[in-house]
Amino acid sequence: MADAKVIPFDDDRSRGAAMQRPQRRRTAGSRRKSEPVVVREVQPLPGPAVPQDDVPVTREEQPPQQPQDGGGLERRIAGGLAFLRRRLTGDYEVDDFGYDAELTDQVLMSLIRPLYDKYFRVDVKGIENIPSEGGALIVANHSGTLPLDGLMMQVAVHDNHPAGRHLRLLAADLVFMLPVVNELARKAGHTLACAEDAERLLERGEVVGVMPEGFKGIGKPFSERYKLQRFGRGGFVSTALRQGTPIIPCSIVGAEEIYPMIGNAKTLARLLGFPYFPITPTFPWLGPLGAIPLPTKWTIQFGEPIRTDGYPPEAAEDPMLMFNLTDQVREQIQHTLYKLLVQRRSVFF
């Protein structure tokens, strides 16, 4: 703000009044009228300065208007054009699994983020349990008829972690058999749910996500919501033990209600080659509109890590140890689910 004139505060009202009146000559009784009179300048008493913000600023003293930041828009346009140029010329990189980090950050995440922020309004807890560097295996419950929970977990890790880490999800075979979906899944960093791929990613120091319930969890009826299904044979535990990476249990509340599955058309599912064909209160009765998920309120909580680096290398071949660790992870996820369900006020708020 331009420098404003500071008006001193004076408690002596008579002195202030004298300052405001036009000064007149005073004559002493012993002086002649022609004798010059010395008029002393009245100095104001020191007082607290009035804050400059409280002093009215005249139109001439107002600071010049700052120009609107048009540079941000210009930078975005330039960045978008540069992105298109790299796409057209092939000047971008993908890793051995087909993961395209630039496309994921600038396009795919941007498409998913409104669903995450505005539609499901996801709350994230315990993000500090994910390490800032090095490999980690996130194990989560799976539900919702369609695998939207995996995508929401991917955005939650990237947008909330201080290091902006990327989650590499292990997906079922069916994902890589579907046209278009296959290519997008590869570009987003997903890979086949097998021990070999998981170990390679963990060895590189990536954060890997797995949902051991598989189709049993995502396709279970609504009456069994938030009841964890079997966690397979504990292959994820064996993978973590071989690499010595922590296992981070993750509990997701809100996905069970987006497509309440009240039936399963098994015959139609076999004809289409799907593990199940869901029947919900809106699908297939409303056609394409029935495929719109309900706007439930989500919570994703990452639990305390279960360390595996203290076990000997041969521990990965111990079936009893794998069973115990698998059961520990499952119980921790289930307990957290019940706790979050008790805490939430409503399915939609």
C-alpha positions as CSV (number, residue, x, y, z in Angstrom):
1,M,0.0,0.0,0.0
2,A,1.2,3.5,-0.7
3,D,2.6,5.4,2.2
4,A,-0.2,7.2,4.0
5,K,0.1,10.3,6.2
6,V,0.2,9.4,9.8
7,I,-2.0,11.6,12.0
8,P,-0.6,11.8,15.6
9,F,-3.1,11.4,18.4
10,D,-3.0,14.2,21.0
11,D,-4.8,14.1,24.3
12,D,-4.5,17.9,24.8
13,R,-7.8,19.1,23.1
14,S,-7.0,22.7,23.6
15,R,-3.6,22.3,21.9
16,G,-5.3,20.5,19.1
17,A,-7.9,23.2,18.8
18,A,-5.2,25.8,18.7
19,M,-3.5,24.0,15.8
20,Q,-6.8,23.9,13.8
21,R,-7.5,27.6,14.2
22,P,-5.6,30.2,12.1
23,Q,-2.7,31.5,14.0
24,R,-3.0,35.1,15.2
25,R,-0.3,37.5,16.6
26,R,-0.2,37.9,20.3
27,T,1.1,41.1,21.9
28,A,2.6,41.3,25.3
29,G,1.6,44.2,27.6
30,S,5.1,45.7,27.5
31,R,5.5,45.4,23.7
32,R,4.6,47.9,21.1
33,K,2.2,46.8,18.3
34,S,5.0,47.4,15.8
35,E,7.3,45.0,17.6
36,P,7.6,41.7,15.7
37,V,6.1,38.8,17.5
38,V,7.8,35.5,17.4
39,V,5.4,32.7,16.8
40,R,6.7,29.2,17.8
41,E,5.7,26.2,16.0
42,V,3.5,24.0,18.1
43,Q,5.0,20.5,18.3
44,P,2.5,17.7,18.7
45,L,2.9,15.5,21.7
46,P,4.1,12.0,20.9
47,G,1.3,9.4,20.8
48,P,0.5,6.0,19.4
49,A,0.6,5.9,15.7
50,V,-2.6,5.1,13.9
51,P,-2.3,1.8,11.9
52,Q,-2.0,2.6,8.3
53,D,-4.7,0.1,7.4
54,D,-7.2,2.3,9.4
55,V,-6.3,5.5,7.6
56,P,-8.6,6.1,4.7
57,V,-6.8,6.1,1.4
58,T,-7.8,8.7,-1.2
59,R,-8.4,7.7,-4.7
60,E,-5.1,9.2,-5.8
61,E,-3.2,7.2,-3.1
62,Q,-4.8,3.8,-3.9
63,P,-2.2,1.3,-5.1
64,P,-2.4,0.4,-8.7
65,Q,-4.6,-2.6,-9.5
66,Q,-2.5,-5.8,-10.0
67,P,-3.1,-7.4,-13.4
68,Q,-5.0,-10.6,-13.4
69,D,-2.7,-13.7,-13.4
70,G,-3.1,-14.7,-17.0
71,G,0.3,-16.4,-16.9
72,G,-1.2,-19.4,-15.2
73,L,-3.6,-20.0,-18.0
74,E,-0.9,-19.5,-20.6
75,R,1.4,-22.0,-18.8
76,R,-1.4,-24.6,-18.7
77,I,-2.1,-24.1,-22.4
78,A,1.6,-24.4,-23.2
79,G,1.9,-27.4,-21.0
80,G,-1.0,-29.1,-22.7
81,L,0.4,-28.4,-26.1
82,A,3.8,-29.8,-25.1
83,F,2.0,-32.9,-23.7
84,L,0.2,-33.4,-27.0
85,R,3.4,-32.9,-29.0
86,R,5.2,-35.6,-26.9
87,R,2.2,-37.9,-27.4
88,L,2.2,-37.5,-31.1
89,T,6.0,-37.8,-31.5
90,G,6.3,-40.7,-29.1
91,D,8.7,-38.7,-26.9
92,Y,7.6,-40.3,-23.6
93,E,8.6,-43.2,-21.4
94,V,6.9,-46.3,-20.1
95,D,8.4,-49.0,-17.9
96,D,8.6,-52.7,-18.4
97,F,5.0,-53.2,-17.3
98,G,3.6,-50.5,-19.6
99,Y,3.2,-47.9,-16.9
100,D,3.0,-44.3,-18.3
101,A,3.6,-42.0,-15.4
102,E,3.0,-38.8,-17.3
103,L,-0.3,-40.0,-18.8
104,T,-1.4,-41.2,-15.4
105,D,-0.7,-38.0,-13.6
106,Q,-2.0,-35.5,-16.2
107,V,-4.9,-37.4,-17.7
108,L,-6.1,-40.6,-15.9
109,M,-5.8,-39.2,-12.4
110,S,-7.6,-36.0,-13.6
111,L,-10.5,-38.0,-14.9
112,I,-10.8,-40.0,-11.7
113,R,-10.2,-37.2,-9.2
114,P,-13.7,-35.5,-9.5
115,L,-15.3,-38.9,-8.6
116,Y,-12.9,-39.1,-5.7
117,D,-13.3,-35.5,-4.4
118,K,-16.9,-34.5,-5.3
119,Y,-18.9,-37.7,-5.7
120,F,-17.6,-40.1,-3.0
121,R,-15.9,-37.4,-0.9
122,V,-13.3,-39.8,0.3
123,D,-11.7,-39.3,3.8
124,V,-8.2,-40.7,4.2
125,K,-6.7,-41.8,7.5
126,G,-3.4,-43.2,8.4
127,I,-1.5,-42.1,5.3
128,E,1.6,-41.6,7.5
129,N,1.8,-45.4,7.8
130,I,2.9,-45.6,4.2
131,P,6.7,-45.2,4.0
132,S,8.2,-42.2,2.1
133,E,10.5,-44.5,0.2
134,G,11.1,-48.1,-0.4
135,G,8.7,-50.9,-1.1
136,A,5.5,-51.5,0.7
137,L,2.6,-53.9,0.2
138,I,-0.9,-52.5,0.9
139,V,-3.5,-55.2,1.5
140,A,-7.2,-54.0,1.3
141,N,-10.7,-55.4,1.4
142,H,-12.5,-55.6,-2.0
143,S,-16.2,-54.7,-2.6
144,G,-18.6,-52.7,-4.7
145,T,-19.6,-55.0,-7.7
146,L,-17.3,-52.9,-9.9
147,P,-13.6,-52.4,-8.8
148,L,-13.9,-48.7,-8.2
149,D,-12.3,-49.1,-4.7
150,G,-8.9,-49.9,-6.2
151,L,-9.0,-46.7,-8.3
152,M,-10.1,-44.6,-5.3
153,M,-7.3,-46.1,-3.2
154,Q,-4.8,-45.2,-6.0
155,V,-5.9,-41.6,-5.9
156,A,-5.8,-41.6,-2.1
157,V,-2.2,-42.6,-1.9
158,H,-1.0,-40.3,-4.6
159,D,-2.9,-37.1,-3.5
160,N,-2.5,-37.5,0.3
161,H,1.0,-38.9,0.7
162,P,3.6,-36.2,1.3
163,A,5.9,-37.9,-1.2
164,G,3.1,-38.2,-3.8
165,R,3.8,-41.9,-4.1
166,H,2.1,-44.0,-6.8
167,L,0.2,-47.2,-6.0
168,R,0.8,-50.1,-8.4
169,L,-2.3,-52.3,-8.2
170,L,-2.3,-56.1,-8.9
171,A,-5.3,-56.8,-11.0
172,A,-7.1,-60.0,-12.0
173,D,-6.7,-61.7,-15.4
174,L,-10.1,-60.5,-16.5
175,V,-8.9,-56.9,-16.5
176,F,-6.2,-57.6,-19.1
177,M,-8.6,-59.6,-21.3
178,L,-11.1,-56.7,-21.8
179,P,-10.4,-54.3,-24.8
180,V,-9.6,-50.7,-23.9
181,V,-9.6,-51.6,-20.2
182,N,-6.5,-53.6,-20.7
183,E,-4.5,-50.8,-22.2
184,L,-5.7,-48.2,-19.7
185,A,-4.9,-50.5,-16.8
186,R,-1.3,-51.0,-18.1
187,K,-0.9,-47.3,-18.6
188,A,-2.1,-46.6,-15.0
189,G,0.5,-48.9,-13.6
190,H,-1.6,-52.0,-12.9
191,T,-0.1,-55.4,-13.5
192,L,-1.1,-59.0,-13.3
193,A,-1.8,-60.4,-9.8
194,C,1.1,-62.8,-9.7
195,A,4.0,-63.3,-7.3
196,E,6.6,-62.6,-10.0
197,D,5.3,-59.2,-10.9
198,A,4.7,-58.2,-7.3
199,E,8.3,-59.2,-6.3
200,R,9.8,-57.2,-9.2
201,L,7.8,-54.1,-8.2
202,L,8.7,-54.4,-4.5
203,E,12.3,-54.9,-5.4
204,R,12.2,-51.6,-7.2
205,G,10.9,-49.9,-4.1
206,E,7.3,-49.4,-5.4
207,V,4.1,-49.3,-3.3
208,V,2.1,-52.3,-4.4
209,G,-1.6,-52.8,-3.7
210,V,-3.4,-56.1,-3.5
211,M,-7.0,-57.2,-2.7
212,P,-6.8,-60.8,-1.8
213,E,-10.6,-61.4,-1.7
214,G,-10.7,-61.1,-5.5
215,F,-14.0,-61.8,-7.2
216,K,-15.3,-63.4,-4.0
217,G,-15.2,-60.0,-2.3
218,I,-16.3,-57.7,-5.1
219,G,-19.1,-60.0,-6.2
220,K,-20.6,-60.9,-2.8
221,P,-24.3,-60.2,-2.2
222,F,-25.3,-57.0,-0.3
223,S,-26.5,-59.1,2.7
224,E,-22.8,-60.0,3.3
225,R,-21.4,-56.5,3.1
226,Y,-18.3,-55.7,5.1
227,K,-17.8,-59.4,5.9
228,L,-14.4,-60.3,4.6
229,Q,-14.1,-63.4,2.4
230,R,-11.2,-65.8,2.4
231,F,-7.8,-64.3,1.7
232,G,-6.6,-67.0,-0.6
233,R,-3.5,-69.0,0.3
234,G,-1.5,-66.1,1.7
235,G,0.6,-65.6,-1.4
236,F,1.0,-61.9,-0.7
237,V,2.5,-62.6,2.7
238,S,5.1,-64.9,1.0
239,T,6.0,-62.1,-1.4
240,A,6.4,-59.6,1.4
241,L,8.6,-62.0,3.4
242,R,10.9,-62.6,0.4
243,Q,11.4,-58.8,-0.1
244,G,11.3,-57.9,3.6
245,T,8.8,-55.1,2.9
246,P,6.1,-54.0,5.4
247,I,2.5,-55.1,5.0
248,I,0.0,-52.3,5.4
249,P,-3.6,-53.3,6.1
250,C,-6.2,-51.0,4.4
251,S,-9.9,-50.8,5.3
252,I,-12.4,-49.2,2.8
253,V,-15.9,-48.2,3.9
254,G,-18.5,-46.9,1.5
255,A,-17.8,-49.1,-1.6
256,E,-20.2,-51.8,-0.5
257,E,-23.2,-49.6,-1.1
258,I,-22.5,-48.0,-4.5
259,Y,-24.1,-51.0,-6.3
260,P,-26.2,-53.0,-3.8
261,M,-26.0,-56.5,-5.3
262,I,-29.3,-58.2,-4.6
263,G,-29.0,-61.0,-7.2
264,N,-26.7,-62.7,-9.6
265,A,-27.7,-63.9,-13.1
266,K,-25.3,-66.9,-13.2
267,T,-26.4,-68.2,-16.5
268,L,-25.9,-64.9,-18.2
269,A,-22.5,-64.5,-16.5
270,R,-21.4,-67.9,-17.9
271,L,-22.4,-66.9,-21.4
272,L,-20.5,-63.6,-21.2
273,G,-17.5,-65.2,-19.5
274,F,-17.9,-63.1,-16.3
275,P,-17.5,-64.4,-12.8
276,Y,-20.9,-63.0,-11.9
277,F,-23.6,-60.7,-13.5
278,P,-24.9,-58.3,-10.9
279,I,-28.6,-57.4,-10.3
280,T,-29.1,-54.3,-8.3
281,P,-32.1,-52.1,-7.5
282,T,-31.3,-50.0,-10.6
283,F,-29.5,-52.4,-12.9
284,P,-30.5,-53.7,-15.5
285,W,-34.0,-52.2,-14.9
286,L,-32.9,-48.6,-15.7
287,G,-30.6,-49.5,-18.5
288,P,-27.4,-47.4,-18.7
289,L,-28.7,-45.2,-15.9
290,G,-28.6,-48.2,-13.6
291,A,-24.8,-48.3,-14.0
292,I,-24.4,-45.0,-12.2
293,P,-23.1,-45.7,-8.7
294,L,-24.8,-44.3,-5.6
295,P,-23.0,-41.3,-4.1
296,T,-22.0,-42.9,-0.9
297,K,-19.5,-41.4,1.6
298,W,-16.2,-43.2,1.7
299,T,-13.5,-43.6,4.3
300,I,-10.1,-45.2,3.5
301,Q,-7.9,-46.0,6.5
302,F,-4.3,-47.3,6.3
303,G,-3.4,-49.3,9.4
304,E,-0.1,-49.7,11.2
305,P,2.5,-51.6,9.2
306,I,3.2,-55.3,9.9
307,R,7.0,-55.6,9.5
308,T,8.5,-58.6,7.8
309,D,12.2,-57.6,7.6
310,G,12.9,-59.4,10.9
311,Y,12.2,-62.9,9.6
312,P,14.9,-65.1,8.1
313,P,14.9,-65.7,4.3
314,E,13.5,-69.3,4.7
315,A,10.4,-67.9,6.5
316,A,8.7,-67.4,3.1
317,E,8.5,-71.2,2.9
318,D,6.9,-71.7,6.3
319,P,3.2,-72.4,5.8
320,M,2.3,-71.9,9.5
321,L,3.9,-68.5,9.5
322,M,2.2,-67.4,6.3
323,F,-1.1,-68.6,7.7
324,N,-0.6,-66.6,11.0
325,L,0.4,-63.4,9.2
326,T,-2.4,-63.7,6.7
327,D,-4.9,-64.1,9.6
328,Q,-3.4,-61.2,11.4
329,V,-3.8,-58.9,8.4
330,R,-7.3,-60.1,7.8
331,E,-8.4,-59.6,11.4
332,Q,-6.9,-56.1,11.5
333,I,-8.8,-55.1,8.4
334,Q,-12.0,-56.6,9.7
335,H,-11.7,-54.9,13.1
336,T,-11.0,-51.5,11.5
337,L,-14.1,-52.0,9.2
338,Y,-16.3,-52.5,12.2
339,K,-14.9,-49.5,14.0
340,L,-15.4,-47.3,10.9
341,L,-18.9,-48.5,10.5
342,V,-19.8,-47.6,14.1
343,Q,-18.3,-44.2,13.7
344,R,-20.0,-43.1,10.5
345,R,-23.2,-41.2,10.8
346,S,-24.8,-42.2,7.5
347,V,-24.1,-44.1,4.3
348,F,-24.3,-40.9,2.3
349,F,-23.0,-38.3,4.7
